Amino acid sequence: GLGFNIVGGTDQQYIPSDSSIYVSRIKKDGAAYLDGRLREGDKIVAVNGKELKDLRHKEAVELFRNAGRDVSLKIQRRVQTQNGPVGAGGNGREPGGLPLAAIMVPGLALAAAALWILLRHRQRM
């Protein structure tokens, strides 16, 4: 095989209201893994020039099975919308898992206290 699994189709929508075909898993040491270009989550638009539009899941699987030895895929990569690693999820957390507020609030409080002490010290001189 090509070394990856797919999800989607008109009868098994992976994303609601979207019948596109997506890569769900790349098998370790399979052809796709060894090639290194395909990623889990990629939308497969066409196989050997044949668009995967309005196909049932089983029809898409058959296209891949009959694709031949040399296979050309047209894919659409999912755009990462947040900064940082994909696992961050844009939830206001740093990659280490601490909420951003847990770092910022104490830091600002310390800065304000230091400024207040500095100003009080200057008044006494």
C-alpha positions as CSV (number, residue, x, y, z in Angstrom):
1,G,0.0,0.0,0.0
2,L,0.9,3.7,0.1
3,G,1.5,3.6,3.8
4,F,-1.3,5.8,5.1
5,N,-5.0,5.7,6.1
6,I,-7.7,8.1,5.0
7,V,-11.0,9.3,6.4
8,G,-13.9,11.2,4.9
9,G,-16.1,11.0,1.8
10,T,-19.7,11.9,1.1
11,D,-21.0,9.0,3.3
12,Q,-18.4,9.4,6.2
13,Q,-17.7,13.1,6.6
14,Y,-14.7,13.6,8.8
15,I,-15.5,17.3,9.2
16,P,-19.2,18.3,9.3
17,S,-20.4,19.6,5.9
18,D,-17.1,18.6,4.3
19,S,-16.9,15.4,2.2
20,S,-13.2,15.8,1.5
21,I,-10.7,13.0,2.0
22,Y,-8.1,13.5,4.7
23,V,-5.0,11.6,5.9
24,S,-5.8,10.1,9.3
25,R,-2.6,8.1,9.9
26,I,0.8,7.6,8.4
27,K,2.1,4.1,8.9
28,K,5.7,4.0,10.3
29,D,8.1,2.7,7.6
30,G,5.4,2.8,4.9
31,A,5.9,4.6,1.6
32,A,4.4,7.9,2.7
33,Y,6.5,7.8,5.9
34,L,9.7,7.2,4.0
35,D,8.9,9.9,1.5
36,G,8.3,12.4,4.4
37,R,6.1,14.9,2.6
38,L,2.6,13.8,3.6
39,R,1.3,14.7,7.0
40,E,-1.6,13.5,9.1
41,G,-4.4,16.0,8.7
42,D,-3.5,16.8,5.0
43,K,-6.5,17.0,2.7
44,I,-6.0,14.9,-0.5
45,V,-7.4,16.9,-3.4
46,A,-6.4,14.6,-6.3
47,V,-4.8,11.2,-7.0
48,N,-2.9,10.9,-10.3
49,G,-4.8,14.0,-11.6
50,K,-8.2,12.6,-10.6
51,E,-10.0,14.9,-8.2
52,L,-11.5,13.3,-5.1
53,K,-14.6,15.4,-5.1
54,D,-18.0,14.0,-4.2
55,L,-16.8,10.5,-3.7
56,R,-18.0,7.9,-1.1
57,H,-15.2,6.7,1.2
58,K,-15.1,3.3,-0.4
59,E,-14.7,4.9,-3.9
60,A,-11.8,6.9,-2.6
61,V,-10.1,3.8,-1.1
62,E,-10.5,2.0,-4.5
63,L,-8.8,5.0,-6.3
64,F,-5.8,4.7,-3.9
65,R,-5.7,0.9,-4.3
66,N,-5.7,1.1,-8.1
67,A,-3.3,4.1,-8.3
68,G,-0.4,2.1,-9.5
69,R,3.2,2.1,-8.6
70,D,4.0,5.8,-9.2
71,V,1.5,7.9,-7.4
72,S,1.0,11.7,-7.6
73,L,-1.0,13.3,-4.8
74,K,-2.3,16.9,-4.8
75,I,-2.8,17.9,-1.2
76,Q,-3.9,20.9,0.8
77,R,-2.0,21.4,4.0
78,R,-3.9,22.6,7.1
79,V,-2.8,26.1,8.0
80,Q,-1.6,26.5,11.6
81,T,-3.4,29.5,13.1
82,Q,-1.6,29.9,16.4
83,N,2.1,30.5,17.2
84,G,4.1,27.8,18.8
85,P,3.7,24.0,18.6
86,V,0.5,22.5,17.2
87,G,-0.2,21.0,20.7
88,A,-0.5,24.4,22.2
89,G,-4.0,24.7,20.8
90,G,-4.2,28.5,21.1
91,N,-5.5,28.2,24.7
92,G,-3.3,30.8,26.2
93,R,-0.8,28.3,27.6
94,E,2.9,28.2,27.1
95,P,4.3,25.0,25.6
96,G,5.3,23.8,29.1
97,G,1.6,23.8,30.1
98,L,1.5,26.9,32.4
99,P,-1.3,29.4,31.7
100,L,0.1,32.7,30.4
101,A,-1.6,34.6,33.2
102,A,0.2,32.5,35.8
103,I,3.5,34.0,34.5
104,M,2.4,37.5,33.7
105,V,0.3,38.5,36.8
106,P,3.0,37.7,39.4
107,G,5.7,39.3,37.2
108,L,3.6,42.5,36.9
109,A,2.9,42.5,40.6
110,L,6.6,42.2,41.4
111,A,7.5,45.0,39.0
112,A,4.8,47.3,40.5
113,A,6.1,46.6,44.0
114,A,9.7,47.3,43.0
115,L,8.7,50.6,41.5
116,W,6.7,51.6,44.6
117,I,9.7,50.8,46.8
118,L,12.0,52.7,44.5
119,L,9.8,55.8,44.6
120,R,9.3,55.7,48.4
121,H,13.1,55.4,48.8
122,R,13.7,58.4,46.6
123,Q,11.2,60.5,48.6
124,R,13.2,59.9,51.8
125,M,16.4,61.1,50.3
